[in-house]
Amino acid sequence: MMTNQWRHATPGLGIAIVAFSIYLVGEAAYNKIYAAPKSNSHSTSSSSIEIEWYVCQK
């Protein structure tokens, strides 16, 4: 009885969960296929260096 009430209270929730799951799987696959090559060199942007410098000065 309670299941039937939830089903009518949330129409489309099942298909939304399935669609979101497919999106997450697709995004994970895309990120794995087109991932940036990993390198051993450590590179940081200038903005992160400026932020670190500013934080260290306080």
Secondary structure, DSSP 4 states (H G I P E B T S, - for coil): -HHHHHHHHSTTHHHHHHHHHHHHHHHHHHHHHTPPPP-SS----HHHHHHHHHHHH-
